[in-house]
Amino acid sequence: MVFRTGIAYTARKYDGTLKEKIPFRGYFTMISFLVAVVGFIIIATYFGMARKEVKLGAGSLFIINYGLYLILFLFDTLFIDAFVLGYWRPGFLHLSEERGRESMKEHLRKSLPVGMGFGVLISSLATLVAYFAFMS
């Protein structure tokens, strides 16, 4: 969907790298995605723990939330980016030639350490909100 609608290219070039001058729509798209991930983790905490009256400390909740983030991140990186975009490359996605196997290898090499580190920040934010909203 993000390739067919063009959303994937609001902040990125067709080869997958960030544009030098990102338009407002590109920033809005990136921020919306981050808010959606944080919101998903908060909702998962509510339905998975708070509704069942499970009380955890902030540290334990962070570990669970970071684990959830890692599952989502690794699925996106290894299955969608590596397998679907890098190997399979189905025609219905209309992928550009610039976004080829070599481009995806480079993307994976960069995104794995950055994504795992950035996940600490995302999980921390979601944990703080969920902890004070549901656990304290």
C-alpha positions in Angstrom: 0.0 0.0 0.0 2.7 2.5 0.9 4.5 1.9 -2.4 1.3 2.0 -4.6 0.0 5.2 -3.0 3.4 6.9 -3.0 3.5 7.4 0.8 6.8 5.5 0.8 8.4 8.3 -1.3 7.3 11.3 0.7 10.6 11.4 2.6 12.7 9.0 0.5 14.0 8.9 -3.0 13.1 5.9 -5.3 16.4 4.2 -4.2 15.2 4.2 -0.6 17.6 6.9 0.8 16.3 10.0 2.5 15.7 13.1 0.3 18.1 16.0 0.9 15.1 18.3 1.3 12.2 16.5 3.0 8.9 18.2 2.4 6.4 18.7 5.2 4.4 15.7 4.1 7.5 13.6 4.5 8.0 14.7 8.1 4.3 14.2 8.8 4.4 10.7 7.4 7.5 9.8 9.4 6.2 11.3 12.7 2.8 9.6 12.1 4.4 6.2 11.7 6.4 6.7 15.0 3.2 7.8 16.8 1.4 4.8 15.5 4.1 2.4 16.8 4.2 4.1 20.2 0.4 4.0 20.3 0.3 0.3 19.3 2.7 -0.5 22.2 0.5 1.5 24.7 -2.7 -0.2 23.4 -1.0 -3.6 23.7 0.0 -2.8 27.3 -3.6 -1.8 28.1 -5.2 -4.9 26.6 -2.5 -7.4 27.5 -1.8 -6.2 31.0 -3.9 -3.4 32.5 -7.3 -4.9 31.7 -6.1 -8.1 33.3 -4.9 -6.1 36.3 -1.3 -7.2 35.9 0.9 -4.8 37.8 4.5 -4.4 36.7 7.4 -2.2 37.6 8.6 0.3 34.9 11.7 -1.8 34.3 9.8 -5.0 33.6 7.2 -3.2 31.5 10.1 -1.7 29.4 11.6 -5.1 28.8 8.2 -6.4 27.6 7.6 -3.4 25.4 11.1 -3.5 23.9 10.6 -7.2 23.2 7.3 -6.3 21.3 9.1 -3.5 19.4 11.9 -6.0 18.4 9.4 -8.5 17.1 7.7 -5.8 15.0 11.1 -4.3 13.9 12.6 -7.6 13.0 9.5 -8.8 11.1 9.6 -5.5 9.1 13.3 -5.7 8.5 13.9 -9.3 7.8 10.6 -10.4 6.2 9.3 -7.3 4.4 12.6 -5.5 3.6 14.9 -8.4 3.1 12.6 -11.1 1.7 9.7 -9.2 0.0 11.6 -6.1 -1.2 15.1 -7.5 -1.6 14.5 -11.1 -2.8 11.0 -11.8 -4.0 10.2 -8.3 -5.5 6.7 -9.0 -6.6 5.5 -7.2 -9.7 2.3 -5.8 -8.1 4.4 -3.5 -5.8 5.8 -1.7 -8.8 9.2 -1.3 -7.2 11.7 1.0 -8.8 14.9 -0.4 -10.3 16.9 1.9 -7.9 15.5 -0.1 -5.0 17.2 -3.3 -6.0 18.8 -6.1 -4.1 22.0 -4.2 -3.5 20.1 -1.2 -2.2 18.2 -3.4 0.2 21.4 -5.0 1.5 22.7 -1.5 2.3 19.4 -0.6 3.9 19.5 -3.7 6.1 23.1 -3.1 7.1 22.3 0.4 8.3 18.8 -0.1 9.7 19.5 -3.1 11.9 21.7 -1.2 14.5 19.9 2.1 14.1 16.5 0.5 14.5 17.4 -1.6 17.5 18.9 1.5 19.2 16.0 3.8 18.3 13.7 1.1 19.6 15.0 1.9 23.1 13.7 5.4 22.8 10.4 4.4 21.3 9.9 1.7 23.9 10.9 4.1 26.7 8.3 6.6 25.6 5.6 4.0 25.3 6.6 2.5 28.7 6.5 5.9 30.5 3.0 6.7 29.1 1.6 3.2 29.8 3.2 2.9 33.2 1.7 6.2 34.5 -1.6 5.7 32.7 -2.2 2.0 33.7 0.3 0.7 36.2 0.8 3.3 38.9 
